[in-house]
């Protein structure tokens, strides 16, 4: 009888040890997203995939979770984002022209709608719904990004925005692992639509749109729309 009690007691001790081991697995040391780390030269714990990696989505929930399944087709990257002057020209030296190219996708209403949806999810929290750089996170103290409606970014090539989304810029984190190439170009198309909404040439407006513009005074006491 005493032997059975001893075996039972030892079994309970072993089970307690297993539970502790399970808790050690749950609570093992790990980095939170975007946490700093002294282990890497750039001070970031988040690592980008090695060059040549191809994103894959697998499993029954892949289509519903990410909207894609299997290997993702990747467009050739346009190179690193370059610092631009007020005319949208690169301030870097050499090999500038080959890195400037337009959106390779046809701009359709469907593409703009997709771009707006992705923009509202990933970009608007910082850049704001209109692209003015006054998003909700900025209103709570995060550094403000530049407005899309400056001359510098209105004149920037489409490839500049694509690469900033892909690789990040300044305090902006790279989004290549969260936004597929097609959606990145959709966002670029929508950014262009936002810019046009705030800076449309008068000769491209319809008579109905011109009639809605506020009248502005000119010399001689006249007004002009």
N, CA, C and O of each residue as an XYZ file, in Angstrom:
900
protein
N       0.835     -1.204      0.000
C       0.000      0.000      0.000
C       0.872      1.258      0.000
O       0.643      2.219     -0.735
N       1.904      1.193      0.885
C       2.807      2.340      0.953
C       3.549      2.527     -0.377
O       3.863      3.646     -0.784
N       3.818      1.394     -1.040
C       4.491      1.487     -2.332
C       3.636      2.187     -3.369
O       4.141      2.962     -4.181
N       2.322      1.909     -3.339
C       1.424      2.571     -4.296
C       1.374      4.074     -4.037
O       1.378      4.877     -4.970
N       1.326      4.442     -2.751
C       1.298      5.863     -2.411
C       2.580      6.561     -2.874
O       2.550      7.699     -3.343
N       3.683      5.867     -2.733
C       4.945      6.452     -3.171
C       4.962      6.663     -4.686
O       5.400      7.703     -5.178
N       4.472      5.649     -5.418
C       4.406      5.776     -6.876
C       3.480      6.918     -7.279
O       3.787      7.686     -8.191
N       2.332      7.025     -6.584
C       1.386      8.103     -6.887
C       2.000      9.463     -6.621
O       1.834     10.400     -7.403
N       2.714      9.561     -5.501
C       3.344     10.836     -5.165
C       4.401     11.210     -6.200
O       4.494     12.367     -6.610
N       5.194     10.232     -6.617
C       6.208     10.494     -7.633
C       5.577     10.890     -8.967
O       6.103     11.739     -9.685
N       4.433     10.260     -9.291
C       3.738     10.597    -10.545
C       3.236     12.030    -10.516
O       3.343     12.760    -11.501
N       2.683     12.425     -9.369
C       2.198     13.808     -9.255
C       3.341     14.810     -9.393
O       3.192     15.860    -10.019
N       4.480     14.471     -8.801
C       5.637     15.360     -8.941
C       6.081     15.465    -10.405
O       6.433     16.544    -10.881
N       6.058     14.344    -11.100
C       6.447     14.352    -12.508
C       5.483     15.182    -13.343
O       5.906     15.924    -14.230
N       4.181     15.058    -13.060
C       3.190     15.847    -13.791
C       3.387     17.336    -13.534
O       3.267     18.152    -14.448
N       3.688     17.683    -12.298
C       3.939     19.096    -11.988
C       5.132     19.613    -12.767
O       5.133     20.752    -13.232
N       6.164     18.758    -12.909
C       7.326     19.164    -13.686
C       7.004     19.367    -15.146
O       7.532     20.278    -15.783
N       6.127     18.511    -15.688
C       5.716     18.661    -17.089
C       4.962     19.967    -17.289
O       5.154     20.660    -18.288
N       4.098     20.297    -16.325
C       3.332     21.540    -16.451
C       4.258     22.748    -16.416
O       4.058     23.715    -17.152
N       5.282     22.687    -15.550
C       6.235     23.783    -15.491
C       6.988     23.918    -16.807
O       7.259     25.023    -17.277
N       7.326     22.752    -17.400
C       8.009     22.784    -18.691
C       7.123     23.401    -19.765
O       7.603     24.141    -20.623
N       5.829     23.094    -19.714
C       4.907     23.687    -20.682
C       4.855     25.199    -20.514
O       4.851     25.930    -21.505
N       4.814     25.680    -19.268
C       4.794     27.122    -19.039
C       6.082     27.766    -19.519
O       6.068     28.894    -20.012
N       7.201     27.053    -19.378
C       8.455     27.595    -19.891
C       8.398     27.763    -21.404
O       8.997     28.691    -21.946
N       7.682     26.872    -22.094
C       7.520     27.005    -23.543
C       6.631     28.191    -23.871
O       6.897     28.929    -24.820
N       5.557     28.378    -23.075
C       4.659     29.501    -23.323
C       5.377     30.832    -23.110
O       5.205     31.771    -23.888
N       6.182     30.905    -22.052
C       6.760     32.173    -21.616
C       8.225     32.304    -21.983
O       8.958     33.057    -21.342
N       8.660     31.587    -22.997
C      10.069     31.647    -23.360
C      10.446     33.044    -23.841
O       9.597     33.771    -24.358
N      11.703     33.424    -23.676
C      12.122     34.769    -24.116
C      11.882     34.959    -25.610
O      12.193     34.081    -26.416
N      11.342     36.083    -25.961
C      11.082     36.383    -27.371
C      10.976     37.890    -27.534
O      10.725     38.620    -26.576
N      11.170     38.333    -28.754
C      11.075     39.750    -29.065
C       9.654     40.092    -29.488
O       9.028     39.349    -30.243
N       9.156     41.200    -29.007
C       7.897     41.743    -29.507
C       8.137     42.342    -30.896
O       9.274     42.665    -31.238
N       7.067     42.496    -31.705
C       7.254     43.091    -33.037
C       7.920     44.462    -32.965
O       7.510     45.319    -32.182
N       8.945     44.663    -33.784
C       9.683     45.920    -33.924
C      10.504     46.276    -32.685
O      10.963     47.411    -32.556
N      10.697     45.311    -31.765
C      11.498     45.578    -30.571
C      12.970     45.701    -30.954
O      13.418     45.035    -31.888
N      13.727     46.537    -30.253
C      15.166     46.640    -30.555
C      15.921     45.401    -30.082
O      15.463     44.670    -29.203
N      17.077     45.186    -30.678
C      17.904     44.045    -30.302
C      19.370     44.395    -30.507
O      19.737     44.918    -31.559
N      20.213     44.115    -29.517
C      21.651     44.383    -29.683
C      22.368     43.290    -30.469
O      23.575     43.386    -30.692
N      21.649     42.256    -30.892
C      22.280     41.132    -31.578
C      22.627     41.438    -33.021
O      23.477     40.770    -33.609
N      21.970     42.450    -33.605
C      22.158     42.748    -35.022
C      22.722     44.153    -35.200
O      22.504     45.036    -34.371
N      23.436     44.339    -36.276
C      24.137     45.604    -36.494
C      23.188     46.789    -36.597
O      23.538     47.891    -36.175
N      21.983     46.586    -37.155
C      21.055     47.705    -37.310
C      20.213     47.949    -36.066
O      19.406     48.879    -36.044
N      20.387     47.128    -35.025
C      19.671     47.333    -33.782
C      18.229     46.888    -33.776
O      17.516     47.149    -32.807
N      17.771     46.221    -34.831
C      16.381     45.780    -34.925
C      16.296     44.267    -34.760
O      17.125     43.527    -35.289
N      15.286     43.818    -34.021
C      15.077     42.372    -33.892
C      14.365     41.801    -35.115
O      14.550     40.628    -35.443
N      13.547     42.621    -35.800
C      12.821     42.150    -36.986
C      13.802     42.049    -38.153
O      14.513     43.007    -38.455
N      13.839     40.905    -38.796
C      14.766     40.679    -39.888
C      14.023     40.542    -41.203
O      12.950     39.940    -41.256
N      14.580     41.088    -42.247
C      13.993     40.931    -43.575
C      14.416     39.593    -44.161
O      15.479     39.080    -43.811
N      13.603     39.013    -45.049
C      13.981     37.723    -45.643
C      15.264     37.845    -46.446
O      15.573     38.930    -46.938
N      16.016     36.766    -46.592
C      17.246     36.804    -47.390
C      16.936     37.161    -48.841
O      15.835     36.887    -49.318
N      17.881     37.761    -49.545
C      17.660     38.086    -50.968
C      17.294     36.838    -51.761
O      17.872     35.768    -51.566
N      16.330     36.994    -52.650
C      15.891     35.868    -53.463
C      14.766     35.065    -52.859
O      14.256     34.144    -53.497
N      14.358     35.398    -51.616
C      13.248     34.669    -51.004
C      11.957     34.939    -51.766
O      11.735     36.052    -52.241
N      11.123     33.942    -51.880
C       9.840     34.063    -52.565
C       8.732     33.820    -51.554
O       8.652     32.723    -51.001
N       7.865     34.806    -51.287
C       6.767     34.598    -50.342
C       5.833     33.499    -50.820
O       5.522     33.404    -52.007
N       5.400     32.687    -49.903
C       4.485     31.594    -50.207
C       3.327     31.630    -49.228
O       3.508     31.951    -48.053
N       2.144     31.301    -49.708
C       0.978     31.158    -48.849
C       0.435     29.755    -49.049
O       0.123     29.367    -50.175
N       0.318     28.987    -47.970
C      -0.107     27.606    -48.053
C      -1.194     27.327    -47.025
O      -1.388     28.095    -46.082
N      -1.886     26.235    -47.216
C      -2.894     25.823    -46.258
C      -4.293     26.187    -46.698
O      -4.490     26.994    -47.607
N      -5.274     25.569    -46.029
C      -6.669     25.761    -46.424
C      -7.131     27.191    -46.218
O      -8.005     27.667    -46.941
N      -6.552     27.890    -45.233
C      -7.003     29.249    -44.927
C      -6.219     30.316    -45.683
O      -6.447     31.506    -45.467
N      -5.300     29.921    -46.564
C      -4.451     30.913    -47.225
C      -5.260     31.874    -48.074
O      -5.020     33.081    -48.044
N      -6.212     31.356    -48.828
C      -6.991     32.231    -49.701
C      -7.797     33.247    -48.912
O      -7.889     34.408    -49.309
N      -8.380     32.822    -47.799
C      -9.211     33.731    -47.018
C      -8.374     34.664    -46.155
O      -8.780     35.794    -45.883
N      -7.194     34.192    -45.718
C      -6.383     35.004    -44.819
C      -5.595     36.074    -45.568
O      -5.468     37.201    -45.090
N      -5.069     35.728    -46.731
C      -4.197     36.672    -47.419
C      -4.655     37.005    -48.828
O      -4.063     37.862    -49.484
N      -5.699     36.341    -49.304
C      -6.183     36.620    -50.645
C      -5.371     35.979    -51.735
O      -5.577     36.292    -52.908
N      -4.458     35.094    -51.402
C      -3.644     34.460    -52.429
C      -3.271     33.059    -51.938
O      -3.405     32.747    -50.755
N      -2.814     32.243    -52.842
C      -2.405     30.881    -52.503
C      -1.249     30.485    -53.395
O      -1.271     30.735    -54.600
N      -0.236     29.866    -52.803
C       0.909     29.444    -53.585
C       1.928     30.556    -53.745
O       1.947     31.514    -52.972
N       2.772     30.419    -54.750
C       3.849     31.379    -54.956
C       3.319     32.695    -55.479
O       2.466     32.722    -56.366
N       3.824     33.787    -54.930
C       3.419     35.124    -55.348
C       4.338     35.601    -56.472
O       5.558     35.591    -56.305
N       3.787     36.016    -57.607
C       4.647     36.572    -58.659
C       5.182     37.935    -58.245
O       4.418     38.792    -57.800
N       6.473     38.139    -58.387
C       7.101     39.379    -57.962
C       7.573     40.172    -59.172
O       8.184     39.618    -60.086
N       7.287     41.471    -59.174
C       7.807     42.363    -60.203
C       9.254     42.715    -59.869
O       9.610     42.744    -58.691
N      10.080     42.978    -60.841
C      11.462     43.356    -60.528
C      11.484     44.663    -59.751
O      10.803     45.617    -60.126
N      12.262     44.718    -58.667
C      12.286     45.940    -57.857
C      12.960     47.075    -58.608
O      13.891     46.836    -59.376
N      12.505     48.308    -58.400
C      13.101     49.438    -59.099
C      14.369     49.968    -58.448
O      14.885     50.997    -58.885
N      14.888     49.310    -57.427
C      16.071     49.802    -56.732
C      15.669     50.594    -55.506
O      14.482     50.845    -55.297
N      16.636     50.997    -54.686
C      16.311     51.686    -53.440
C      15.668     53.036    -53.692
O      15.924     53.687    -54.705
N      14.822     53.449    -52.746
C      14.210     54.775    -52.843
C      15.307     55.837    -52.744
O      16.254     55.703    -51.970
N      15.158     56.874    -53.533
C      16.190     57.898    -53.604
C      15.684     59.193    -52.988
O      14.497     59.500    -53.103
N      16.561     59.966    -52.331
C      16.155     61.288    -51.861
C      15.862     62.196    -53.044
O      16.598     62.199    -54.030
N      14.779     62.970    -52.942
C      14.317     63.786    -54.065
C      14.345     65.261    -53.705
O      14.158     65.634    -52.547
N      14.581     66.099    -54.715
C      14.488     67.538    -54.491
C      13.049     67.999    -54.714
O      12.162     67.169    -54.914
N      12.806     69.304    -54.683
C      11.445     69.824    -54.786
C      10.814     69.570    -56.145
O       9.591     69.628    -56.271
N      11.612     69.293    -57.156
C      11.090     68.972    -58.490
C      10.963     67.471    -58.716
O      10.698     67.038    -59.837
N      11.148     66.664    -57.663
C      11.031     65.233    -57.795
C      12.238     64.586    -58.434
O      12.175     63.422    -58.830
N      13.351     65.321    -58.547
C      14.561     64.763    -59.135
C      15.449     64.184    -58.036
O      15.480     64.690    -56.914
N      16.160     63.130    -58.372
C      16.973     62.451    -57.367
C      18.172     63.307    -56.963
O      18.789     63.982    -57.788
N      18.480     63.258    -55.664
C      19.671     63.921    -55.159
C      20.874     62.981    -55.106
O      21.984     63.408    -54.789
N      20.651     61.696    -55.420
C      21.747     60.735    -55.440
C      22.522     60.853    -56.748
O      22.014     61.380    -57.737
N      23.725     60.368    -56.742
C      24.589     60.472    -57.924
C      24.570     59.168    -58.703
O      24.640     58.083    -58.126
N      24.473     59.288    -60.024
C      24.630     58.132    -60.900
C      23.428     57.206    -60.936
O      22.723     57.049    -59.940
N      23.203     56.603    -62.078
C      22.208     55.562    -62.291
C      20.820     55.957    -61.791
O      20.129     55.175    -61.137
N      20.441     57.165    -62.109
C      19.135     57.628    -61.648
C      18.044     57.275    -62.637
O      16.973     56.815    -62.241
N      18.303     57.486    -63.931
C      17.256     57.327    -64.928
C      16.651     55.941    -64.955
O      15.437     55.811    -65.113
N      17.464     54.889    -64.805
C      16.934     53.542    -64.923
C      16.082     53.136    -63.728
O      15.408     52.106    -63.778
N      16.097     53.916    -62.665
C      15.293     53.603    -61.494
C      13.954     54.344    -61.498
O      13.149     54.153    -60.586
N      13.709     55.152    -62.467
C      12.477     55.936    -62.530
C      11.569     55.314    -63.592
O      11.881     55.356    -64.782
N      10.457     54.742    -63.163
C       9.512     54.270    -64.164
C       8.106     54.322    -63.600
O       7.893     54.390    -62.389
N       7.153     54.289    -64.522
C       5.760     54.488    -64.153
C       5.121     53.175    -63.721
O       5.693     52.099    -63.894
N       3.942     53.285    -63.166
C       3.156     52.135    -62.742
C       2.926     51.205    -63.934
O       2.366     51.638    -64.942
N       3.341     49.944    -63.847
C       3.178     49.047    -65.003
C       1.760     48.515    -65.151
O       1.454     47.878    -66.159
N       0.886     48.755    -64.178
C      -0.477     48.236    -64.250
C      -1.407     49.267    -64.880
O      -1.254     50.462    -64.626
N      -2.363     48.834    -65.695
C      -3.355     49.788    -66.235
C      -4.213     50.338    -65.113
O      -4.715     49.585    -64.277
N      -4.380     51.647    -65.094
C      -5.150     52.291    -64.027
C      -6.631     52.189    -64.360
O      -7.126     52.877    -65.252
N      -7.325     51.335    -63.644
C      -8.754     51.121    -63.822
C      -9.471     51.474    -62.526
O      -8.842     51.662    -61.485
N     -10.787     51.561    -62.605
C     -11.568     51.838    -61.395
C     -11.368     50.731    -60.367
O     -11.281     51.000    -59.169
N     -11.295     49.486    -60.834
C     -11.088     48.361    -59.916
C      -9.734     48.484    -59.207
O      -9.631     48.206    -58.013
N      -8.697     48.901    -59.944
C      -7.382     49.060    -59.326
C      -7.406     50.173    -58.289
O      -6.823     50.030    -57.214
N      -8.075     51.282    -58.597
C      -8.152     52.388    -57.650
C      -8.945     51.999    -56.408
O      -8.587     52.390    -55.297
N     -10.013     51.237    -56.584
C     -10.786     50.796    -55.428
C      -9.965     49.879    -54.542
O     -10.021     49.976    -53.316
N      -9.198     48.984    -55.163
C      -8.321     48.112    -54.387
C      -7.239     48.935    -53.691
O      -6.912     48.684    -52.531
N      -6.686     49.920    -54.403
C      -5.671     50.767    -53.814
C      -6.196     51.563    -52.635
O      -5.505     51.739    -51.631
N      -7.426     52.044    -52.765
C      -8.013     52.790    -51.646
C      -8.219     51.885    -50.431
O      -7.957     52.296    -49.300
N      -8.676     50.682    -50.652
C      -8.893     49.752    -49.540
C      -7.581     49.463    -48.824
O      -7.513     49.520    -47.596
N      -6.527     49.148    -49.601
C      -5.233     48.851    -48.986
C      -4.634     50.102    -48.329
O      -4.021     50.018    -47.265
N      -4.815     51.247    -48.967
C      -4.301     52.497    -48.412
C      -4.953     52.784    -47.063
O      -4.268     53.144    -46.107
N      -6.254     52.627    -46.983
C      -6.956     52.896    -45.730
C      -6.488     51.974    -44.617
O      -6.483     52.360    -43.448
N      -6.093     50.754    -44.974
C      -5.644     49.796    -43.960
C      -4.216     50.090    -43.516
O      -3.943     50.182    -42.320
N      -3.314     50.237    -44.469
C      -1.897     50.282    -44.146
C      -1.301     51.697    -44.094
O      -0.323     51.917    -43.379
N      -1.858     52.642    -44.820
C      -1.216     53.947    -44.989
C      -1.909     55.075    -44.229
O      -1.249     55.932    -43.642
N      -3.241     55.070    -44.244
C      -3.996     56.175    -43.662
C      -3.710     56.407    -42.186
O      -3.755     57.563    -41.764
N      -3.416     55.383    -41.357
C      -3.135     55.670    -39.952
C      -2.036     56.707    -39.749
O      -2.085     57.464    -38.779
N      -1.050     56.760    -40.634
C      -0.003     57.777    -40.540
C      -0.207     58.899    -41.556
O      -0.122     60.076    -41.208
N      -0.476     58.537    -42.809
C      -0.535     59.529    -43.879
C      -1.860     60.274    -43.932
O      -1.948     61.301    -44.606
N      -2.889     59.797    -43.248
C      -4.187     60.454    -43.277
C      -5.003     60.043    -44.485
O      -4.452     59.594    -45.491
N      -6.313     60.195    -44.390
C      -7.196     59.755    -45.466
C      -6.955     60.513    -46.760
O      -7.170     59.969    -47.843
N      -6.509     61.772    -46.663
C      -6.274     62.567    -47.865
C      -4.809     62.581    -48.287
O      -4.466     63.184    -49.304
N      -3.935     61.919    -47.510
C      -2.518     61.919    -47.843
C      -1.771     63.158    -47.399
O      -0.681     63.440    -47.896
N      -2.351     63.905    -46.463
C      -1.731     65.149    -46.007
C      -0.736     64.939    -44.870
O      -0.100     65.897    -44.430
N      -0.589     63.698    -44.382
C       0.363     63.426    -43.319
C      -0.161     63.670    -41.925
O       0.620     63.863    -40.993
N      -1.494     63.663    -41.764
C      -2.090     63.968    -40.458
C      -2.945     62.809    -39.958
O      -4.046     63.024    -39.451
N      -2.449     61.589    -40.097
C      -3.206     60.426    -39.676
C      -3.391     60.351    -38.174
O      -2.803     61.133    -37.427
N      -4.211     59.408    -37.734
C      -4.555     59.292    -36.327
C      -3.331     59.021    -35.461
O      -3.243     59.532    -34.345
N      -2.377     58.219    -35.962
C      -1.174     57.937    -35.182
C      -0.328     59.197    -35.031
O       0.263     59.435    -33.978
N      -0.274     59.997    -36.083
C       0.470     61.248    -36.018
C      -0.155     62.189    -34.994
O       0.562     62.881    -34.273
N      -1.465     62.219    -34.926
C      -2.145     63.085    -33.960
C      -1.867     62.671    -32.523
O      -2.113     63.439    -31.593
N      -1.360     61.470    -32.343
C      -1.025     60.991    -31.010
C       0.474     60.980    -30.755
O       0.945     60.320    -29.829
N       1.227     61.713    -31.580
C       2.631     61.939    -31.270
C       3.648     61.296    -32.172
O       4.841     61.565    -32.030
N       3.217     60.434    -33.119
C       4.187     59.802    -34.012
C       4.706     60.830    -35.011
O       3.944     61.706    -35.419
N       5.980     60.761    -35.426
C       6.507     61.733    -36.398
C       5.658     61.782    -37.665
O       5.286     60.747    -38.218
N       5.359     62.990    -38.112
C       4.496     63.164    -39.280
C       5.245     62.876    -40.572
O       6.349     63.387    -40.764
N       4.671     62.065    -41.470
C       5.289     61.866    -42.783
C       5.037     63.085    -43.660
O       4.158     63.887    -43.346
N       5.780     63.248    -44.745
C       5.532     64.389    -45.630
C       4.191     64.246    -46.343
O       3.724     63.137    -46.600
N       3.594     65.369    -46.650
C       2.339     65.358    -47.394
C       2.597     64.924    -48.831
O       3.607     65.291    -49.431
N       1.673     64.138    -49.374
C       1.771     63.757    -50.782
C       1.548     64.953    -51.708
O       1.817     64.861    -52.906
N       1.065     66.060    -51.175
C       0.641     67.177    -52.005
C       1.718     68.261    -52.130
O       1.436     69.378    -52.563
N       2.940     67.920    -51.751
C       4.060     68.834    -51.999
C       4.540     68.663    -53.444
O       4.308     67.631    -54.074
N       5.210     69.695    -53.949
C       5.758     69.598    -55.308
C       6.738     68.440    -55.430
O       6.792     67.769    -56.460
N       7.507     68.210    -54.381
C       8.522     67.148    -54.421
C       7.889     65.796    -54.688
O       8.391     65.045    -55.525
N       6.799     65.459    -54.001
C       6.193     64.144    -54.173
C       5.209     64.100    -55.331
O       4.960     63.024    -55.874
N       4.641     65.238    -55.727
C       3.821     65.231    -56.942
C       4.673     64.929    -58.162
O       4.200     64.312    -59.117
N       5.943     65.367    -58.134
C       6.835     65.162    -59.264
C       7.654     63.879    -59.153
O       8.397     63.544    -60.076
N       7.535     63.164    -58.051
C       8.306     61.926    -57.869
C       7.771     60.845    -58.803
O       6.573     60.821    -59.085
N       8.634     59.948    -59.292
C       8.165     58.856    -60.158
C       7.373     57.830    -59.369
O       7.527     57.723    -58.153
N       6.528     57.076    -60.055
C       5.740     56.028    -59.403
C       6.640     55.028    -58.689
O       6.291     54.528    -57.620
N       7.801     54.734    -59.279
C       8.698     53.745    -58.692
C       9.209     54.184    -57.324
O       9.552     53.340    -56.496
N       9.266     55.490    -57.075
C       9.697     55.974    -55.760
C       8.720     55.517    -54.685
O       9.140     55.007    -53.646
N       7.429     55.691    -54.918
C       6.429     55.288    -53.929
C       6.431     53.770    -53.746
O       6.321     53.269    -52.627
N       6.556     53.050    -54.856
C       6.579     51.588    -54.778
C       7.722     51.112    -53.894
O       7.547     50.227    -53.057
N       8.896     51.708    -54.089
C      10.041     51.238    -53.320
C       9.978     51.670    -51.868
O      10.454     50.944    -50.995
N       9.402     52.833    -51.584
C       9.223     53.247    -50.195
C       8.288     52.279    -49.477
O       8.549     51.899    -48.336
N       7.209     51.881    -50.129
C       6.311     50.893    -49.535
C       7.061     49.578    -49.305
O       6.876     48.930    -48.274
N       7.892     49.190    -50.245
C       8.585     47.909    -50.161
C       9.653     47.897    -49.083
O       9.707     46.971    -48.273
N      10.505     48.918    -49.064
C      11.701     48.900    -48.224
C      11.652     49.864    -47.055
O      12.569     49.886    -46.233
N      10.595     50.664    -46.965
C      10.546     51.646    -45.893
C      11.360     52.880    -46.234
O      12.091     52.922    -47.223
N      11.206     53.891    -45.376
C      11.923     55.155    -45.604
C      11.877     55.955    -44.310
O      10.793     56.220    -43.791
N      13.041     56.349    -43.777
C      13.047     57.073    -42.513
C      12.501     56.197    -41.391
O      12.989     55.089    -41.165
N      11.484     56.699    -40.691
C      10.886     55.924    -39.592
C       9.803     54.975    -40.092
O       9.227     54.229    -39.300
N       9.516     54.992    -41.391
C       8.489     54.101    -41.930
C       9.047     52.701    -42.109
O      10.102     52.525    -42.718
N       8.346     51.701    -41.582
C       8.782     50.311    -41.633
C       8.481     49.724    -43.013
O       7.492     50.108    -43.639
N       9.320     48.796    -43.500
C       9.027     48.143    -44.789
C       7.720     47.358    -44.734
O       7.404     46.728    -43.724
N       6.963     47.403    -45.834
C       5.688     46.693    -45.909
C       5.690     45.591    -46.965
O       4.628     45.070    -47.307
N       6.855     45.229    -47.485
C       6.903     44.229    -48.554
C       6.372     42.883    -48.095
O       5.825     42.130    -48.901
N       6.525     42.561    -46.800
C       6.062     41.263    -46.318
C       4.580     41.264    -45.989
O       4.025     40.219    -45.646
N       3.926     42.419    -46.086
C       2.506     42.505    -45.769
C       1.650     42.943    -46.954
O       0.451     42.663    -46.992
N       2.252     43.620    -47.908
C       1.519     44.113    -49.068
C       2.159     43.529    -50.318
O       3.334     43.781    -50.588
N       1.400     42.751    -51.082
C       1.917     42.130    -52.290
C       2.245     43.162    -53.360
O       1.765     44.293    -53.288
N       3.061     42.792    -54.362
C       3.447     43.737    -55.421
C       2.263     44.376    -56.130
O       2.260     45.583    -56.370
N       1.239     43.561    -56.472
C       0.073     44.120    -57.155
C      -0.601     45.178    -56.282
O      -0.989     46.237    -56.774
N      -0.740     44.893    -54.999
C      -1.393     45.852    -54.107
C      -0.528     47.087    -53.886
O      -1.053     48.179    -53.672
N       0.783     46.925    -53.934
C       1.645     48.103    -53.809
C       1.414     49.058    -54.979
O       1.320     50.271    -54.793
N       1.323     48.495    -56.188
C       1.061     49.353    -57.348
C      -0.350     49.923    -57.292
O      -0.579     51.038    -57.762
N      -1.306     49.179    -56.724
C      -2.657     49.722    -56.561
C      -2.633     50.914    -55.613
O      -3.325     51.903    -55.851
N      -1.851     50.834    -54.546
C      -1.726     51.960    -53.621
C      -1.078     53.149    -54.314
O      -1.500     54.288    -54.113
N      -0.058     52.897    -55.127
C       0.595     53.985    -55.870
C      -0.417     54.686    -56.777
O      -0.439     55.914    -56.855
N      -1.250     53.908    -57.457
C      -2.274     54.503    -58.320
C      -3.234     55.359    -57.507
O      -3.637     56.434    -57.950
N      -3.603     54.883    -56.312
C      -4.530     55.654    -55.480
C      -3.867     56.918    -54.937
O      -4.519     57.954    -54.806
N      -2.567     56.836    -54.618
C      -1.852     58.046    -54.185
C      -1.886     59.100    -55.288
O      -2.065     60.286    -55.009
N      -1.715     58.672    -56.537
C      -1.798     59.613    -57.653
C      -3.190     60.234    -57.744
O      -3.332     61.419    -58.046
N      -4.219     59.419    -57.480
C      -5.585     59.955    -57.491
C      -5.770     60.984    -56.378
O      -6.410     62.013    -56.589
N      -5.213     60.713    -55.190
C      -5.286     61.685    -54.098
C      -4.582     62.986    -54.483
O      -5.097     64.074    -54.227
N      -3.411     62.869    -55.095
C      -2.693     64.074    -55.509
C      -3.487     64.871    -56.529
O      -3.544     66.099    -56.466
N      -4.098     64.161    -57.470
C      -4.888     64.852    -58.482
C      -6.111     65.519    -57.857
O      -6.540     66.579    -58.315
N      -6.671     64.909    -56.818
C      -7.859     65.487    -56.185
C      -7.564     66.825    -55.529
O      -8.464     67.652    -55.377
N      -6.300     67.051    -55.135
C      -5.935     68.299    -54.459
C      -5.189     69.267    -55.365
O      -4.919     70.403    -54.975
N      -4.857     68.824    -56.566
C      -4.036     69.677    -57.430
C      -4.356     69.417    -58.896
O      -3.450     69.232    -59.709
N      -5.626     69.402    -59.228
C      -6.031     69.115    -60.604
C      -5.877     70.368    -61.472
O      -6.317     71.444    -61.067
N      -5.267     70.254    -62.650
C      -5.187     71.409    -63.563
C      -6.585     71.870    -63.973
O      -7.480     71.047    -64.166
N      -6.771     73.171    -64.104
C      -8.080     73.710    -64.452
C      -8.569     73.202    -65.802
O      -9.768     72.991    -65.989
N      -7.639     73.004    -66.753
C      -8.060     72.597    -68.085
C      -8.545     71.143    -68.120
O      -9.056     70.691    -69.145
N      -8.392     70.409    -67.016
C      -8.873     69.031    -66.963
C     -10.192     68.914    -66.204
O     -10.718     67.815    -66.026
N     -10.726     70.060    -65.755
C     -11.980     70.039    -65.009
C     -13.157     70.226    -65.946
O     -13.064     70.930    -66.952
N     -14.260     69.588    -65.606
C     -15.482     69.753    -66.391
C     -16.140     71.082    -66.035
O     -15.826     71.665    -64.997
N     -17.054     71.572    -66.884
C     -17.764     72.821    -66.544
C     -18.485     72.725    -65.199
O     -18.551     73.710    -64.463
N     -19.020     71.558    -64.875
C     -19.703     71.394    -63.587
C     -18.718     71.554    -62.422
O     -19.042     72.176    -61.411
N     -17.516     70.989    -62.572
C     -16.517     71.132    -61.509
C     -16.046     72.574    -61.391
O     -15.859     73.080    -60.285
N     -15.853     73.237    -62.532
C     -15.420     74.634    -62.498
C     -16.453     75.514    -61.799
O     -16.097     76.451    -61.085
N     -17.717     75.212    -62.006
C     -18.774     76.011    -61.386
C     -18.779     75.880    -59.871
O     -19.278     76.761    -59.171
N     -18.224     74.781    -59.362
C     -18.223     74.559    -57.921
C     -17.017     75.175    -57.234
O     -16.956     75.210    -56.005
N     -16.034     75.672    -58.029
C     -14.863     76.285    -57.424
C     -15.228     77.636    -56.820
O     -16.049     78.360    -57.383
N     -14.630     77.986    -55.683
C     -14.910     79.310    -55.101
C     -14.342     80.410    -55.983
O     -13.277     80.246    -56.578
N     -15.038     81.512    -56.066
C     -14.594     82.647    -56.869
C     -13.423     83.329    -56.171
O     -13.430     83.475    -54.948
N     -12.415     83.747    -56.942
C     -11.246     84.436    -56.401
C     -11.149     85.809    -57.042
O     -11.293     85.930    -58.259
N     -10.904     86.866    -56.233
C     -10.821     88.216    -56.806
C      -9.547     88.398    -57.615
O      -8.505     87.836    -57.276
N      -9.629     89.188    -58.691
C      -8.474     89.538    -59.511
C      -8.441     91.046    -59.658
O      -9.327     91.751    -59.177
N      -7.403     91.532    -60.333
C      -7.272     92.978    -60.501
C      -8.451     93.542    -61.290
O      -8.985     92.880    -62.179
N      -8.852     94.767    -60.959
C      -9.953     95.437    -61.644
C     -11.287     95.148    -61.001
O     -12.327     95.511    -61.551
N     -11.284     94.489    -59.826
C     -12.547     94.233    -59.138
C     -13.324     93.034    -59.671
O     -14.419     92.748    -59.189
N     -12.776     92.333    -60.655
C     -13.477     91.167    -61.194
C     -13.190     89.932    -60.339
O     -12.318     89.941    -59.470
N     -13.929     88.902    -60.606
C     -13.696     87.606    -59.938
C     -13.473     86.538    -60.987
O     -13.952     86.632    -62.117
N     -12.749     85.543    -60.590
C     -12.434     84.449    -61.515
C     -12.579     83.138    -60.757
O     -12.241     83.038    -59.578
N     -13.094     82.130    -61.470
C     -13.213     80.803    -60.866
C     -12.071     79.918    -61.320
O     -11.993     78.757    -60.919
